[in-house]
Amino acid sequence: MNRILTVREILTKEMRSQYYTINSFSKASGINRGVLSATINADPPRPISVNQLDRMGETLGKPEGWLYEQFIEEAFLQDTKVNWRRARPLLLRCIQLNRIELIDKIMDWIMKDVSYLSQIFELAEQLTADSQLRGALPLYRNIIQYERSYQSEQLAVSQYRIFQAAAGEMIGQSFKAALIFQPYCAHLPEHLMLDALLKLSNIYFTVKDWEAMSDCADKLMELSHSIYAREYKHQSAKHRTLHVNTSRPLVVYYGQSYLIKFTAAEFTQNYQEANDYLSKFSDLSWFEGLDEEGRNEVAKFTMYADINSLNIELLQGNHNVLPEYKELLFKYPGEILASVNVILYAANLHGFNVGDILETFHEHIYSFDSVNLIARFETVEHNYKDLSIGVSRYINLYYELAVYHFDQKLYNHDLEAILNILEHVVQNYSYEHILNSHTLLQKIREMNSNLFTPYK
């Protein structure tokens, strides 16, 4: 049986096959000649760092990650004592190369001494802070595996990071991620708990779990009120610029808690209760500590209040507000599709005609450009609306639009656009809505088979 060559033996063999001497290889790789000689020839040899291995592999024309498996086996796994100073750069390099199997091997070795769990967590958080959440996920998963305290903040944050990564455009996937994460939410530090409650409430909105959404809003309200009171209540007028350690202005969480409660009341048809909550976020200009970003958020809440007050009127059957609503949408064109969703729902519920609205905003509604708006949710910074919120609203919009056309007997060419958009959005973002939409789609297709052209 042939003996397996060591990493140094393989390196020496490759250098010779390419006619390198210690001198010439030192110049080609940029590795100090003395260091290189001690690494290759000394007895005992100088330990190889992952950086040196990368530079030697690159000089020899080898792919990234060359010899990593054997290097890890020789340099780390056979050593009973963890050397974090050497292990950390190797772990980072394996993350950069997405070598999950090697990351798990290294983690199993490091976790023979669980005292290193805090260093692993700090590294994962640093990667996340550097916008490398995806790369940090294997570390968070290992923290979850090895952390023994259910109430550990490290465990809660690790669960939250995995939830952040999993919650996205697919509504069913986001909901499953929420169910796994929610038991850990209470153990998060405050600044992360605010974002977590907001994200959870958004996901519960997409699956129409109004009770769970309202419960998240209650917790968000209590926490944001508590932080506000602590940070600003006892501050003098000269010292009201204190910055709270949150990813968004505190007023966002404060206002959102009432907006979410409003939404839950609206969708459960408790319109008086909804109006009570609406008054709580319609004017937040009194909120202390507002910077420019905060003032912009306050203006958004005023806009949401203006639009939602008309929504309540429509949902109660008052179609006389439609002209006022149309003028408001000219002022806020970014809200056209979300608002038309409510307008159509009210029209279908009460049987009134909204043809003027559909005609006025025709190019926004009956166009595949509207589908592209969904993707924009991913790139808007500090937007409370998760991508899943946009997906859910637009699926509902085109469902309601199809119902409206069917009920109003509008069997025209716009149906083609409706069906194409609805089918595209459902198939690409929410398989869970396919069965709900299937019957309606089939009925309209039968009546309009000569018009329907599948989107490609």
C-alpha positions as CSV (number, residue, x, y, z in Angstrom):
1,M,0.0,0.0,0.0
2,N,1.4,3.4,-1.0
3,R,2.1,5.9,1.7
4,I,0.1,9.1,1.5
5,L,2.4,12.1,0.9
6,T,2.4,14.9,3.3
7,V,1.5,18.5,2.3
8,R,5.2,19.4,2.4
9,E,6.2,16.5,0.3
10,I,3.6,17.4,-2.3
11,L,4.8,21.0,-2.4
12,T,8.4,19.9,-2.7
13,K,7.5,17.5,-5.5
14,E,5.5,20.1,-7.4
15,M,8.3,22.7,-7.0
16,R,10.8,20.3,-8.5
17,S,8.5,19.3,-11.3
18,Q,8.3,22.9,-12.3
19,Y,12.1,23.4,-11.9
20,Y,11.8,25.8,-8.9
21,T,14.6,26.2,-6.4
22,I,14.1,27.7,-3.0
23,N,15.5,30.9,-4.3
24,S,13.4,31.1,-7.5
25,F,10.2,30.0,-5.7
26,S,10.8,32.6,-3.0
27,K,11.0,35.4,-5.7
28,A,8.0,34.0,-7.6
29,S,5.7,33.6,-4.5
30,G,6.9,36.5,-2.5
31,I,7.5,34.3,0.5
32,N,10.7,35.1,2.4
33,R,13.5,32.7,1.5
34,G,14.4,31.9,5.1
35,V,10.7,31.2,6.0
36,L,10.3,29.1,2.8
37,S,13.4,27.1,3.6
38,A,12.4,26.5,7.2
39,T,8.9,25.4,6.0
40,I,10.2,23.0,3.4
41,N,13.5,21.7,4.7
42,A,13.8,22.2,8.4
43,D,13.5,19.4,10.9
44,P,11.1,19.9,12.6
45,P,9.6,22.1,9.8
46,R,8.1,25.5,10.4
47,P,4.3,25.4,10.5
48,I,2.6,26.5,7.2
49,S,0.0,29.2,7.4
50,V,-3.1,29.2,5.2
51,N,-1.8,32.4,3.6
52,Q,1.5,30.7,2.7
53,L,-0.3,27.7,1.3
54,D,-2.5,29.9,-0.9
55,R,0.5,31.8,-2.2
56,M,2.4,28.6,-2.9
57,G,-0.6,27.1,-4.6
58,E,-1.2,30.2,-6.8
59,T,2.5,30.2,-7.8
60,L,2.3,26.6,-8.8
61,G,-0.8,27.3,-10.9
62,K,-3.2,25.3,-8.6
63,P,-6.9,26.1,-8.0
64,E,-7.9,28.0,-4.8
65,G,-8.3,25.7,-1.8
66,W,-5.6,23.3,-3.2
67,L,-4.5,20.8,-0.5
68,Y,-6.9,22.3,2.1
69,E,-8.3,18.9,3.2
70,Q,-4.9,17.4,3.8
71,F,-3.6,20.6,5.3
72,I,-6.4,20.7,7.8
73,E,-5.9,17.0,8.7
74,E,-2.2,17.4,9.3
75,A,-2.0,20.9,10.8
76,F,-5.1,20.9,13.0
77,L,-7.2,17.8,13.4
78,Q,-4.3,15.7,14.8
79,D,-3.5,18.4,17.4
80,T,-5.5,18.1,20.6
81,K,-5.0,21.7,21.6
82,V,-6.9,24.5,19.7
83,N,-4.8,27.3,18.3
84,W,-7.4,30.0,17.6
85,R,-4.8,32.4,16.2
86,R,-4.0,29.9,13.4
87,A,-7.6,28.5,13.1
88,R,-9.3,31.8,12.6
89,P,-7.7,32.8,9.2
90,L,-8.2,29.2,7.9
91,L,-11.9,29.4,8.9
92,L,-12.3,32.7,7.2
93,R,-10.6,31.4,4.0
94,C,-12.9,28.3,3.9
95,I,-15.9,30.7,4.3
96,Q,-14.7,32.8,1.4
97,L,-14.4,29.7,-0.7
98,N,-17.8,28.3,0.6
99,R,-16.1,25.1,1.6
100,I,-18.9,24.0,4.0
101,E,-17.6,20.5,4.6
102,L,-14.2,21.9,5.7
103,I,-15.8,24.6,7.9
104,D,-17.8,21.8,9.7
105,K,-14.6,19.8,10.2
106,I,-12.8,22.7,11.6
107,M,-15.7,23.6,13.9
108,D,-16.0,20.0,15.2
109,W,-12.3,20.3,16.1
110,I,-12.5,23.7,17.7
111,M,-15.7,22.7,19.7
112,K,-13.7,20.1,21.6
113,D,-13.1,23.1,23.7
114,V,-16.5,24.9,24.0
115,S,-14.8,27.9,25.6
116,Y,-14.1,29.0,22.0
117,L,-17.8,29.4,21.3
118,S,-17.7,33.2,22.1
119,Q,-14.8,33.7,19.6
120,I,-16.8,31.9,16.9
121,F,-19.8,34.1,17.7
122,E,-17.7,37.3,17.5
123,L,-16.3,36.2,14.2
124,A,-19.8,35.4,12.8
125,E,-21.1,38.8,14.0
126,Q,-18.1,40.6,12.4
127,L,-18.9,38.9,9.1
128,T,-22.5,39.9,9.4
129,A,-21.5,43.5,10.2
130,D,-19.4,43.4,7.0
131,S,-22.5,42.3,4.9
132,Q,-21.4,38.7,4.8
133,L,-24.3,37.1,6.6
134,R,-24.5,34.2,4.1
135,G,-20.8,33.4,4.8
136,A,-21.4,33.5,8.5
137,L,-24.4,31.0,8.4
138,P,-22.2,27.9,9.0
139,L,-20.8,29.5,12.1
140,Y,-24.2,30.4,13.4
141,R,-25.5,26.8,12.8
142,N,-22.6,25.4,14.7
143,I,-23.2,27.8,17.6
144,I,-26.8,26.6,17.7
145,Q,-25.5,23.0,17.7
146,Y,-23.1,23.4,20.6
147,E,-24.7,26.1,22.8
148,R,-26.3,24.4,25.7
149,S,-28.1,27.3,27.4
150,Y,-31.6,27.8,25.9
151,Q,-31.7,31.3,27.2
152,S,-28.3,32.3,25.9
153,E,-28.2,35.6,24.0
154,Q,-25.6,34.1,21.6
155,L,-28.1,31.3,20.8
156,A,-30.9,33.8,20.2
157,V,-28.8,36.0,18.0
158,S,-27.6,33.0,16.0
159,Q,-31.2,31.8,15.5
160,Y,-32.2,35.4,14.4
161,R,-29.4,35.6,11.8
162,I,-30.5,32.3,10.3
163,F,-34.1,33.6,10.3
164,Q,-32.9,36.8,8.6
165,A,-31.2,34.8,5.8
166,A,-34.2,32.4,5.4
167,A,-37.0,35.0,5.4
168,G,-37.2,36.3,1.8
169,E,-39.4,36.3,-1.2
170,M,-41.0,32.9,-0.8
171,I,-43.9,33.3,1.6
172,G,-44.1,29.7,2.8
173,Q,-40.4,29.5,3.4
174,S,-40.5,32.8,5.4
175,F,-43.4,31.5,7.5
176,K,-41.5,28.3,8.4
177,A,-38.4,30.3,9.4
178,A,-40.6,32.5,11.6
179,L,-42.1,29.6,13.4
180,I,-38.6,28.2,14.2
181,F,-37.2,31.5,15.3
182,Q,-40.0,33.1,17.3
183,P,-39.4,31.2,20.7
184,Y,-35.9,32.8,20.8
185,C,-37.0,36.4,20.1
186,A,-37.5,37.3,23.8
187,H,-33.8,36.6,24.4
188,L,-32.4,39.0,21.8
189,P,-30.8,42.3,22.8
190,E,-33.3,45.2,22.5
191,H,-32.0,46.7,19.2
192,L,-32.3,43.3,17.4
193,M,-35.6,42.5,19.1
194,L,-37.1,45.6,17.5
195,D,-36.2,44.5,14.0
196,A,-37.1,40.9,14.7
197,L,-40.6,41.8,15.9
198,L,-41.1,44.0,12.8
199,K,-40.0,41.2,10.5
200,L,-42.1,38.6,12.3
201,S,-45.2,40.8,12.0
202,N,-44.6,41.3,8.3
203,I,-44.4,37.6,7.7
204,Y,-47.6,37.0,9.7
205,F,-49.2,39.6,7.5
206,T,-48.4,37.6,4.4
207,V,-50.1,34.5,5.8
208,K,-53.0,36.5,7.2
209,D,-52.4,35.5,10.8
210,W,-53.8,38.6,12.3
211,E,-53.7,37.4,15.9
212,A,-50.0,36.6,15.7
213,M,-49.3,39.9,13.9
214,S,-51.2,41.8,16.5
215,D,-49.3,40.1,19.3
216,C,-46.0,41.1,17.7
217,A,-47.2,44.7,17.4
218,D,-48.1,44.7,21.1
219,K,-44.6,43.6,22.0
220,L,-43.1,46.1,19.6
221,M,-45.2,48.8,21.1
222,E,-44.2,48.0,24.6
223,L,-40.5,47.8,23.8
224,S,-40.4,51.0,21.7
225,H,-42.3,52.9,24.4
226,S,-39.9,51.6,27.0
227,I,-36.8,52.6,25.1
228,Y,-38.2,56.0,24.3
229,A,-39.1,56.7,27.9
230,R,-35.7,55.5,29.1
231,E,-33.7,57.5,26.5
232,Y,-35.6,60.7,26.3
233,K,-38.1,61.2,29.2
234,H,-35.5,62.5,31.6
235,Q,-33.3,64.3,29.1
236,S,-33.2,68.1,29.1
237,A,-34.1,70.1,26.0
238,K,-30.4,70.7,25.3
239,H,-29.6,67.0,25.3
240,R,-32.2,65.4,23.2
241,T,-30.0,64.2,20.3
242,L,-29.0,60.9,22.0
243,H,-28.7,58.1,19.4
244,V,-30.3,54.8,20.2
245,N,-28.4,51.7,19.0
246,T,-31.0,50.6,16.4
247,S,-30.7,50.0,12.7
248,R,-33.5,52.5,12.0
249,P,-34.7,55.6,13.8
250,L,-36.7,54.7,16.9
251,V,-39.7,56.4,15.5
252,V,-40.0,53.7,12.9
253,Y,-40.6,51.0,15.4
254,Y,-42.9,53.3,17.5
255,G,-45.1,54.2,14.5
256,Q,-45.0,50.7,13.0
257,S,-46.4,49.2,16.2
258,Y,-49.6,51.3,15.8
259,L,-49.7,50.8,12.0
260,I,-49.5,47.1,12.5
261,K,-52.3,47.2,15.1
262,F,-54.3,49.3,12.6
263,T,-53.8,46.8,9.9
264,A,-54.9,43.9,12.1
265,A,-58.1,45.8,13.0
266,E,-58.7,46.7,9.4
267,F,-58.5,43.2,8.1
268,T,-60.7,41.9,10.9
269,Q,-63.2,44.6,10.1
270,N,-62.9,46.4,13.4
271,Y,-63.0,49.8,11.7
272,Q,-63.5,51.9,14.8
273,E,-60.6,50.3,16.5
274,A,-58.6,50.8,13.3
275,N,-59.3,54.5,13.3
276,D,-58.2,54.8,17.0
277,Y,-54.8,53.3,16.0
278,L,-54.6,55.5,12.9
279,S,-54.7,58.6,15.0
280,K,-51.6,57.4,16.9
281,F,-49.3,57.5,13.9
282,S,-50.8,60.2,11.7
283,D,-48.7,62.9,13.3
284,L,-45.5,61.9,15.1
285,S,-43.7,65.2,14.7
286,W,-43.7,65.6,18.5
287,F,-41.3,62.6,18.7
288,E,-38.0,63.6,20.4
289,G,-34.6,63.0,19.0
290,L,-35.6,63.1,15.3
291,D,-32.8,63.6,12.8
292,E,-33.3,64.1,9.0
293,E,-34.0,60.3,8.5
294,G,-36.4,60.3,11.4
295,R,-38.3,63.3,10.0
296,N,-38.6,61.6,6.7
297,E,-40.1,58.5,8.4
298,V,-42.6,60.7,10.2
299,A,-43.7,62.1,6.9
300,K,-44.2,58.6,5.6
301,F,-46.4,57.7,8.5
302,T,-48.5,60.8,7.8
303,M,-48.9,59.6,4.2
304,Y,-49.9,56.1,5.4
305,A,-52.5,57.7,7.7
306,D,-53.9,59.8,4.8
307,I,-54.2,56.7,2.5
308,N,-55.5,54.4,5.2
309,S,-58.2,56.8,6.4
310,L,-59.6,56.5,2.8
311,N,-59.2,52.8,2.8
312,I,-61.4,52.5,5.9
313,E,-64.1,54.6,4.2
314,L,-64.0,52.4,1.1
315,L,-64.1,49.2,3.1
316,Q,-67.3,50.4,4.7
317,G,-68.8,51.0,1.3
318,N,-68.3,54.8,0.9
319,H,-67.3,55.0,-2.7
320,N,-67.7,58.8,-2.7
321,V,-64.0,59.1,-1.5
322,L,-62.7,57.7,-4.8
323,P,-62.0,61.1,-6.4
324,E,-60.1,62.2,-3.4
325,Y,-58.2,58.9,-3.4
326,K,-57.3,59.4,-7.0
327,E,-55.8,62.8,-6.3
328,L,-53.8,61.4,-3.4
329,L,-52.3,58.7,-5.6
330,F,-51.1,61.3,-8.1
331,K,-49.3,62.8,-5.1
332,Y,-47.9,59.5,-4.0
333,P,-47.3,57.4,-7.1
334,G,-45.2,54.8,-5.2
335,E,-48.4,53.7,-3.4
336,I,-50.5,53.1,-6.5
337,L,-50.4,49.4,-6.7
338,A,-50.8,48.8,-2.9
339,S,-53.8,51.2,-2.9
340,V,-55.4,49.8,-5.9
341,N,-55.3,46.4,-4.1
342,V,-57.6,47.8,-1.4
343,I,-59.7,49.8,-3.8
344,L,-60.4,46.6,-5.8
345,Y,-61.1,44.5,-2.7
346,A,-63.7,47.1,-1.6
347,A,-65.2,47.3,-5.1
348,N,-65.6,43.5,-5.2
349,L,-67.0,43.5,-1.6
350,H,-69.6,46.2,-2.2
351,G,-70.1,45.9,-6.0
352,F,-69.2,49.4,-7.0
353,N,-67.4,50.5,-10.2
354,V,-63.8,51.6,-10.1
355,G,-63.3,51.8,-13.8
356,D,-62.1,55.4,-13.6
357,I,-59.3,54.4,-11.2
358,L,-58.2,51.5,-13.4
359,E,-58.2,53.6,-16.5
360,T,-56.3,56.5,-14.9
361,F,-53.5,54.2,-13.6
362,H,-53.8,51.6,-16.4
363,E,-50.1,51.6,-17.4
364,H,-49.1,50.9,-13.8
365,I,-51.6,48.1,-13.3
366,Y,-51.7,46.1,-16.5
367,S,-48.0,45.9,-17.2
368,F,-45.2,43.5,-16.4
369,D,-43.2,46.6,-15.1
370,S,-45.3,46.2,-12.0
371,V,-43.8,42.8,-11.3
372,N,-40.4,44.5,-11.4
373,L,-41.5,46.7,-8.5
374,I,-41.5,43.6,-6.3
375,A,-37.7,43.1,-6.8
376,R,-37.1,46.7,-5.7
377,F,-38.1,45.9,-2.2
378,E,-34.8,44.0,-1.9
379,T,-32.7,47.2,-2.5
380,V,-34.6,49.8,-0.6
381,E,-32.7,50.6,2.6
382,H,-34.6,51.0,5.8
383,N,-37.9,50.1,4.2
384,Y,-40.2,48.5,6.8
385,K,-41.8,46.5,4.0
386,D,-40.1,43.2,3.6
387,L,-40.0,41.7,0.1
388,S,-42.6,39.1,1.2
389,I,-45.0,42.0,2.0
390,G,-44.7,43.3,-1.6
391,V,-45.1,39.8,-3.0
392,S,-48.2,39.1,-0.9
393,R,-49.8,42.5,-1.8
394,Y,-49.2,42.1,-5.5
395,I,-50.5,38.6,-5.6
396,N,-53.7,39.8,-3.8
397,L,-53.9,42.8,-6.2
398,Y,-54.0,40.7,-9.4
399,Y,-56.3,38.2,-7.8
400,E,-58.7,41.0,-6.9
401,L,-58.3,42.5,-10.3
402,A,-59.2,39.2,-12.0
403,V,-62.3,38.8,-9.7
404,Y,-63.3,42.4,-10.6
405,H,-63.0,41.7,-14.4
406,F,-65.0,38.5,-13.9
407,D,-67.7,40.1,-11.8
408,Q,-68.0,43.2,-14.1
409,K,-67.9,40.9,-17.2
410,L,-64.9,42.8,-18.6
411,Y,-63.7,40.1,-21.0
412,N,-61.2,42.2,-22.8
413,H,-57.5,42.2,-23.7
414,D,-56.5,43.4,-20.2
415,L,-57.3,40.0,-18.9
416,E,-54.3,38.6,-20.7
417,A,-52.0,41.0,-18.7
418,I,-53.8,40.1,-15.5
419,L,-53.4,36.3,-16.0
420,N,-49.8,36.6,-17.1
421,I,-48.8,38.7,-14.1
422,L,-50.8,36.7,-11.6
423,E,-49.4,33.4,-12.9
424,H,-45.8,34.7,-13.0
425,V,-45.9,36.1,-9.5
426,V,-47.6,33.1,-7.9
427,Q,-45.3,30.6,-9.5
428,N,-42.1,32.6,-8.8
429,Y,-42.9,33.9,-5.3
430,S,-45.6,31.9,-3.6
431,Y,-46.5,28.4,-4.5
432,E,-48.9,28.4,-1.5
433,H,-51.3,30.7,-3.5
434,I,-51.5,28.5,-6.6
435,L,-54.5,26.4,-5.3
436,N,-56.4,29.6,-4.2
437,S,-56.0,31.1,-7.6
438,H,-56.4,28.0,-9.8
439,T,-60.2,27.9,-10.0
440,L,-60.5,31.5,-10.9
441,L,-57.7,31.3,-13.5
442,Q,-59.4,28.3,-15.1
443,K,-62.8,30.0,-15.4
444,I,-61.3,33.1,-17.0
445,R,-59.1,31.1,-19.3
446,E,-62.1,29.2,-20.6
447,M,-63.8,32.5,-21.5
448,N,-60.7,34.0,-22.9
449,S,-58.7,31.1,-24.4
450,N,-58.2,33.1,-27.6
451,L,-56.6,36.0,-25.6
452,F,-54.3,34.2,-23.2
453,T,-50.6,33.9,-24.0
454,P,-48.4,32.5,-21.3
455,Y,-45.6,34.7,-20.1
456,K,-42.1,33.5,-21.1
